[in-house]
């Protein structure tokens, strides 16, 4: 609804601007759905709003394909789960095609940031002949 980005809310002016906006809009609550950067901002805003006795409550909902918000309270984020299911279906289709011809190799490159959680999960779901993990290749 508002925007997306990796900017952190850090300065007193940014906190004041957020306060002015929620007061002007008379918001009872604000829901933040995104990854670790956005949820960090949600936490900081929540603490700031509480300290200022504002009525606006902040709710942070984790959503990331990188699976970098995993903990006991968040066993998996819906962005990661959906991404792996769709990618695995597409990989399965490529594997069927490869088996039907027998003379081609198919290479599938999956996205992600630093962690190769998507590659690992898709490999567990599809059982390819080989899965290369970027961090291990870079290390060796």
Secondary structure, 3 states (H helix, E strand, C coil): CCCCCCCCCCCHHHHHHHHHHHHHCCCCEEEEEECHHHHHHHHHHHHHHHHCCCCCEEEEEECCCCCCCCCCCCCCCHHHHHHHHHHHHHHHHHHHHHHHHCCCCCCCCCCCCCCCHHHHHHHHHHCCCCCCCHHHHHHC
